[in-house]
């Protein structure tokens, strides 16, 4: 198979992908990986300590992590690239990305939105944690995003507004996407 080494050398090449573009969500990513057996549960105690592989941003040195990202929207661009890879090489997997609203103040996520629409990457689903908070304070005080829904729709995205604390609403969106 000449498709490429990225998927050929990766276990479960046809599995769905999740790119957590919201780099500051590292603690929950590590906790999930520990619960799934990728890292020892006890290792969580070393989170963000000097010398630990569990850094404040998710690192690729941790099993189950394919890409390291920060809070500047780079992960969403990577998710677009992974979805494009699947389309070009005929892989049958979906790509999911979780973004923070603070990173939507950068240019890269919007370039990714444009690319995703222009390349017809319909196998990518994005969730925005729109909690109005970022490292420097309130998103609204720093650089307002409204009307956020209209911005995504302008890039030909189908938008669903849900309560991210409601597990059933998340499952409904995921079922609709599939």
N, C-alpha and C positions, 0 to 999 in steps of 0.2 A: 504494500500500500504506500503510495508516494505522497499522500496528503500532507504530512509534515510530522516532524518529531514532537511537536508540542503535545498533540493528542495521542500519538502512537506510543509515546513513552510514559504517558500518564495513566494510572489505574482508572478504570471505568471511563474510558474516553467519551462515551455517549451520555454521561451523566449531565444533569442540569448544573449550571454554574451560579454562584452567588458572589457578587462583588460588593463588599461593604465600603462604599466610597466615603462614608462618614467615619474618618479615621479615629475620632475620639470615642468611638464605641468599642474600643479594643477590649475592655474588661468583659463585656457581655459576649463578645466573639470567643475569647479564651474560655469563658465559663461553659459555653455551648460545646466547644471542642473537647473540653475535659469531660463533660457529661457523655459525650459520644465516644470517648476512649482514645482520642487522638493525642492527648497529653495527660500526664498523671494529675489527678485532682489536687494533690498536695502541692503541685508546682504553682497553683494559683496564688499561694502565699508570697511568691517572689515577684508578683506583678509590679512593674515600674520601678524595680530596685536595680541599683548598679550591678551589672554583670548578668542580669536575668535576660533570657530570650523573650520574655513576656514584656515587651516595651510598651510605652504609653500609646503608641500607634501600632497596629497589627503589623507583625513582621513575617517575612517569607520563611524565616528559619523555623517557624512553628508548623508542624505537620497539619495538613488540611487547609493551609493558606497558600493560594497560588500567586497572589500579588500583594505587595505592601503599598499602603496609601496613607495620605494625610488628610487634612480637612479642606484641601483646595480643589476638589472635584476631579482629581486625576483618575480616581477609580471609576467614575462614570464613563470617561473616555476609554478606559481599558475594557469596560463592559461592552461598549459599542464595538471595539476591536474584536472581542471574543465572539460577539454575535455575527460580525462580518465574516470572521474566520469560519464559523459554522455554515453560513450561507454559501460561501465560496467553495468550501471543501465538502459540502453535502452532509455535514453532521446533523443529527436529529436531536438537538438539545435546546433547552430554553436558557436564557440568561436573565438573572434578576439582579437589581442593584438597589442599594439603600443609600440615599443621600441625606445630608443635613441641609437645613435651609440656609445656614451661614455660608456654605460653599457655593450656593447659587448666586452669590454676589461676585463670583469669579467668572471669567470668560469661558474656560474649558467646558463646563457642563452645557453651556448653550451651544458651543460648537458641536458637542456630542449630540445634542438634540437635533440639530440641523443634519448632521451626518446620518443619524439613525433614520430620520424621515426620508432623506434623499436616497439612501441605499435600500430602502424598503425592508428594514430590519424589524420585522413584525414579531420576532421571537424574543424580544427584550421587554421586560416589565420593570418599571422603576417605582420605588416608593420614596416619597420625600417626608422626612421627619420634620414637619412644619411646626416646631414648638416655639418659634420666635426667639430662640436663644442661640448665642454663639459665644466664643471665648471672650470677646471684647464687650459683651453686653447684649442688649436687646437688638435683634435684627432690624426691627422697625426704626430704632434710633440711629443706627449706623447707616443703613442703606435699604430702604423699603423695597419689598418684592412684589407688592400688590400692583396689579391684579395677577397673581401667580398662575391661577387656573387659565386665564386668557393667554398668558405667555406660552404655556405648554401647548395649548390648542393652536396657537399661531404657527407652531412647528408641526402641525398635523398629528399631534398626539391625542389619543382618547384619554380623557381624564375622569377619574372617579375620586370623589372626596369621601373619605371614611374617617371614623374614629380609630386611630391607631392603637388605642387601648382595648378595643373590642375585637377579640380574637375571631369571632364569627364573621365580622365585616371583612377582616383580612382574608379569611378562608373563602368568603364569597367572591372577593376580587380575584384571588388566585384561581378559583374554579372558572370564573368568567374568562380569565386570560387564557387558560388551557383550552 
